[in-house]
Amino acid sequence: MKTENYSQKTIMKSAELFKNLKNSLIGLSEILKINFNVDYFLYQAGIENIIALGKNIPELINNSYSSPKFINELIKTNYYNRNKTNKTKIST
């Protein structure tokens, strides 16, 4: 990972965003616990996907090839393809 000079404000904002991401994933896992028995397949699948998100999102952000412009284009492309496939409008 390349080293860059970040302002204290940028570092604090990034820490806050990662904390929010973590709390969101914890919230999703709590919702699964409320709605499904822990032995149920959908609960297990949901937890596995939440864990994958928790690992992959920070890795995507931290990789040098993942510039903000690249990530923005990736999100737009995926929303567009999802919208086209599902025929539902997704606001961005």
Buried (B, 14 or more C-beta within 10 A) or exposed (E): EEEEEEEEEEEEEEEEEEEEBEEEBEEBBEEBEEEBEEEEEEBEEBBEEBEEBBEEBEEEBEEEEEEEEEEEEEEEEEEEEEBEEEEEEEEE
